[in-house]
Amino acid sequence: MRLIGRISARLPPDAGLTNVAHRGLLAATAPRLRDREDRASRAIAAAARTTALGRFTPAERAWIERIEARRERMAAEYTLPGAGAVDGEPSSTPAKPIPKRWTPPFQWSMPRIWARFLMRLVGELAPRSCIELGTGFGISAMYQAAALDVLGSGNLDTLDRDPSLIPIARRGFAEVGLERRITLTEGPIGETLDAAAGRIAPIDYALIDAEHTEEATVENFDRLRPHLSEGAAVVVDDIFMSDEMRRAWEAIQARPAVDLVHTLRRVGIVVARQ
């Protein structure tokens, strides 16, 4: 675990060696959870194992190819002002400038290995109602919605406040053919969460990946909690990206509403109880 952490800290989130390290972590996670009696732990174990081994169904592989093609098109279209290459390759078309806070290109999107893990997790949990806090470029939303599409039921509500990102996400949803599975609510999450969560409750699955501060992350969990079903899985992304996020993850684990806690290298998962 410590070696994986050191590798991850020194390399870009989608570097080849980082992905190898995270595959190893997921492979090591599966045996610890697969014999648990609760459904959520078994689902996490199955998702970790299949992601680590790359065992995706043909339908999942088709979605992976479609979503990653969208990611590549975005990376080619948006870059730093004055930058002339993407991933070391010269760009054949002028790139649209993006704010510096989005660099390196699409570092703020969910890395491939973890996006695929979320897809497999949603596929194993088969939630009836899902919500994501923090749409960003829409990559993680696409992967989760793709799992729902493979299942043949369910929709994902995703919330974001960034007016510069939302059009890019919406365009991506339509481009890959997932707009029918995704409802994107625009506006400050503090103002839109209660209504969105109340509308789709009870919520079986949630991803918290917005406003990476201690206060906002804990508040978002606390506001989601009354709308969660018994046994709902809540994934918190970037739990070790800063001291604030570490404290937020510790605070969420300590909530009396939490039944089970699973800490992976990048994400934490808690299971709610009534």
N, C-alpha and C positions, 0 to 999 in steps of 0.2 A: 504493500500500500504506500509506504513512504517513498519507494523508488518511483512508483507511478506518479506520485504527487510532484516529485522533483522534475521528472521528465515533462509533465504537463505544464509546469510553471515556466519552463525555459523555451518552449516551442509554441508556434502558432496553434490555435485550437483544431485546425484541420490538417496539420502536418502528418505525414505518413507514420512517423514514429509515435506521435501522440495517439493516433488511431490504434496502432498495435498495442500500446500500453493500455488504452481504455478497453479494447477487446479482451485483454487479459484480465482486467478488473471485473468485467461483466461475466466472463467465464468462471471466475473465482466466486462470484456472488451467487450464482445459480445453485450450487450444491448446498449452500447454507440455508436456502429458503425453500427448496423444492419439497421437503418433507413436512413443512408446516401445515397445520390443519386449516388455517384461514385461507379463504379464496384469494385475497389480495396478494399474500406472500407467494402463493403458487403461481399467480399471474406474473408477478415481478420476476420470479425465477425462470419461468418459461420465456419471457421477453428477453431477459438477460442472456440466456443460453442461445436462443435462436439468433439474436443480434450478433453475439460474439462469433458464432459459427457461420454467419451469413446465410442462414437457412430461411430464406423468404419464399413465399409462394409465388407462382408466376404472376398472379394479379398484383401482389405487393411489388415485385420487381418492375412491373410495367409502370406503376406509380412512381417508384424511385427514379427511374430513368426520366420520366416526364418532369418531375419536380427538380431534379438536378440540372436538367436542360434549362429550366427556367432560372435557376440560380446562376448558371454560367452566362446566360443572356444578360442578367442584371449586372454581373461583374464586368461584362464587356461594355455595358451601356453607361455605368456610373463609376467614376473614379475621382481621385483628387484633382483639383485644378492644376493644369500643367503636366500631369502625369501622362506618359506616353505608352505605358505598358500595363497589362493586367497579368498577374502571376508570371511575370518575366517575359511574356510574349507581347510583341508590338501589336497595337490595336489597329485594325484596318479601317475603323470608322471613328469619327470624333466622339470622345466620351463626355457625358454630361457631368459637370462638377457636382460634388456632394460635400456637405460640411465635413470638416476635419474629424469631428467626433465619430464619424462612420468608418474611420480607417483603422487598420488596413482594410481593403475592400471586403465588406460583408463579414467582418469579424463579429458584428453584432447579431448575425444570423446564427441559429442553432447549428453547431458542427454536425457533419453527416452522421457520425456514429451515434450521437445522442438523439438526433432527429429520428433515425431509424429505430432506436430503442423505444422512443415514445410511440411511434407507429405500431410497433409490436405490442407494447403495453396496452394501448387502447384496444388492439385486436384481441388480446387475451381477456381484458376486463369486460369487453362488450358493453360499455356504459350506455344508458338510455339518454342521458343528458350530460353535456360537457361544456366547460367554460375555460377560456384562456385569458389571462390578464397580461397584456403586452403583446401586440400583434407584430410590431417591427416590420420587417420586409415580408412577413407572411410565410416564411419557410416552415416553421414548426407547425403553424396552423394547417398548412397543406398536408404535412405528413400525418397529423392526427385525423384530419378530415378524410384522408385517403384510407385510413384504417376503417373508418365508419362506412365508407363507400364499399370497401371489400366485404364488410359485414352485411351490407344491404340495408342498414337502418341507422338512425341517429344523426344529430346535427351538432356542430360546434359553434358556440357564441364566442367571439373574440373581441376584446376591448383595447382601444389605444387612443391616445390624445394627440399624437404627433401629426399635424396636417401635411408635413412633407413626406412622411412614410406611407400614410394611409392610401393615397392613390396608387402607389407602387404595389402595395399588397393587394388591393382590389383588382388591379390589372393582372397580377399573377394568378389570383383565384380563377378569374375568367379564362385566362390563357390555358391553364392546365385542365379546366373543366370541373372545378370543384366549387363554383359559386353557389350551387344548389345546396351544398352541405355546410356552408359557412355563412354566419350572420356577423357582420363587422359593425360594432357600435363605436362611433367617434365621439370623443370628448374626454375630459379629465375622469380618470377611473374613480376617483373619490366621489364624483357626481353621478356616474352612470352605473356603478357596480350593483347597488341595492336593487334598482329597478330591473336590470338584466338578470340578476341571480333569482329574484323573486318570480320573474316571468317563466323561467325554465326549471325551477325547483320541482322536485328534489334533484340535486346535482350528484351524479355518481362519480364524476372525474373532473379535476381542475388542475390547471397549470398556472403557477404564479411566476411570471417572468417580466415584471414591470417595476419601474421606480426602485432601483436597487439600493434602497436605504433601509436601515433597520426599522425605522418608524413606519414607513409605508408598507414594507413587506409584512410585518406583524399585523398592522391594521387591516391589510387586505385579507389575511387569513381569518382574522377575527370576524370580519364582516361577511365572509363566505360561510363561516361555520353554521349559522342558523339555517342555511339553505342546503346543507349537505345531507345526503341520505346516509343511513347507517351502513358503515363499511365503505364509504366513499374514499377514493384515493386522491390525495392532493400532492402534486409534484411541485417542489420549489427549486427553481433553476439557480445556478451560480452561487451555491451556498458557501463556497470558499473563496469567492472573488475579492473579498475585502473583510476587514474586521467587523464592519457594520453587518455584513451579510452572515458572518459566522454567529454574531450575537442574535441576529434575527432567527436563524435556524435553531439555536439553542432555546430561544424563547418559545418558538412554535412547538418544539418537542415537549416542552414543559407544560403546555396547555392541558387542562383536565379533559378536554374534548378529544384528545389524541389517544388512540388505542395502541397502535403499532408504529414503530419508527424504523425506516431503512435508509441508511446513509451510504450513498455511492460517492464517487470522487467529485462529480460535477453537480449532481442533483441529490436532493433529499426527498423521500416519500413518506408521508404519514397517512395512516388510515383512521378515519373518524369513527367515533362511537356516539351513541345517543346519550 
